[in-house]
Amino acid sequence: MVPFPETQLDQMRWLLRQCGQQALQMAAEDFQVYEKGVQDYVTDVDRALDARLSAGIAALFPADGIVSEENIASQQNFQTPERYPRLWFIDPLDGTDDFIQGKPHYSVMVGALENGVPTAGWVYAPVFDQLYFGGPGLGLFQAQGDGAPTPLALPVDLDWEDTCPILIGTKDLRRFGEAIAHYIPNAQFQTLGSFGLKVLEVVLGRAALYVYFNRRVKLWDTTGPLAIAQTAGLVCCDLHGAPIGFSPAHVDPETLSHNQPILVGTPEAIQRWKKPLQDALLDIA
């Protein structure tokens, strides 16, 4: 991957933050909520940010393709990746349910995919005015507000001997939580809205694992956060240890949902708890 010029990184930071601040402003006003699927909601804010991010990235990277959550036509670009040197995946509001309910844990996310590999990601949390970004060959950075980015300090010497803090979605917690706790007695479950922010909890060492089992997560949810996680040295795999795939063979062609369950954790955490998680899911199957 060719590193991004500093001017492009500056423009990406500005774009993500401006969109996030727009979300905050629109949250304080009346906005419309629509149901686009079973327990799947979209708002006027999602659509406005989707259009703004798509236009901004198209201007910055005119040779690349774009796949965005709220532009169904753009999703055909994933079926013909050979047309583009790079594909950008846009999630204008990751954690829309939290946004609708006035909770803080939603984010604006962008990820880049090259040759079926996540190569860069941006996750901006508007309520906290905090941006995380990075990728292989780029490094990892954080920026608070409009301040200059600083290298992201990664945790060292994590010790999960006495506890296993697990990030898990509410649907997975209801379905699998009891079985997981049976096989991992020291599990401590945590949940919040955004997929990207849950991944970052593991990156920052505040959780041992993030587990995602219900197979509804889409490419625009995963590309950016998993690029950051892999750059941080975390393992992103399924229950059998196979890497999470980003090719058509690993994704539902109509919904762009991952076919694999997803685990994110340090190599040691994955090695230690992969088998107990397998056993817990077998109990439910």
RAZIJO-V899234 format. One record per backbone hydrogen bond with DSSP energy under -0.5 kcal/mol. CO is the residue of the C=O (numbers start at 1). NH is the residue of the N-H. Records with the same first field share a line. If there is no record, write none. Layout:
CO = NH + NH
This chain:
5 = 8 + 9
6 = 10
7 = 11
8 = 12
9 = 13
10 = 14
11 = 15
12 = 16
13 = 17
14 = 18
15 = 19
16 = 20
17 = 21
18 = 22
19 = 23
20 = 24
21 = 25
22 = 26
23 = 27
24 = 28
25 = 28
26 = 29
32 = 44
34 = 36 + 42
37 = 40
40 = 36 + 37
42 = 34
43 = 47
44 = 48
45 = 49
46 = 50
47 = 51
48 = 52
49 = 53
50 = 54
51 = 55
52 = 56
53 = 57
54 = 58
55 = 59
56 = 60
57 = 61
61 = 64
63 = 85
65 = 88
67 = 90
68 = 71
70 = 72
71 = 68 + 74 + 75
72 = 75
73 = 76
74 = 77
75 = 78
76 = 79 + 80
77 = 80
78 = 81
80 = 83
81 = 84
86 = 65
87 = 113
88 = 67
89 = 111
90 = 69 + 92
91 = 109
93 = 95 + 96
94 = 107
95 = 99
96 = 100
97 = 101
98 = 103
99 = 102
104 = 106
105 = 194
107 = 94
108 = 124
109 = 91
110 = 122
111 = 89
112 = 119 + 120
113 = 87
114 = 117
117 = 114
120 = 112
121 = 134
122 = 110
123 = 132
124 = 108 + 126
125 = 128 + 129 + 130
126 = 129
129 = 145
130 = 125
131 = 143
132 = 123
133 = 141
134 = 121
135 = 138 + 139
139 = 135
140 = 152
141 = 133
142 = 150
143 = 131 + 145
144 = 147
150 = 142
151 = 153
152 = 154
158 = 160
164 = 188
165 = 208 + 209
166 = 190
167 = 211
169 = 173
170 = 174
171 = 175
172 = 176 + 177
173 = 177
176 = 180
177 = 181
178 = 182
179 = 183
180 = 184
184 = 187
186 = 164
188 = 166
190 = 168
194 = 198
195 = 199
196 = 200
197 = 201
198 = 202
199 = 202 + 203
200 = 204
201 = 206 + 207
202 = 205
203 = 155
208 = 266
209 = 167
210 = 264
211 = 169
212 = 262
217 = 258
218 = 221 + 222
219 = 223
222 = 226
223 = 227
224 = 228
225 = 229
226 = 230
227 = 231
228 = 232
229 = 234
230 = 233
235 = 237 + 265
236 = 244
237 = 263
238 = 241
242 = 238
247 = 250
248 = 251
250 = 259
252 = 256
256 = 219
257 = 252
262 = 212
263 = 237
264 = 210
265 = 235
266 = 270
267 = 271
268 = 272
269 = 273
270 = 274
273 = 277
274 = 278
275 = 279
276 = 280
277 = 281
278 = 282
279 = 283
280 = 284
281 = 285
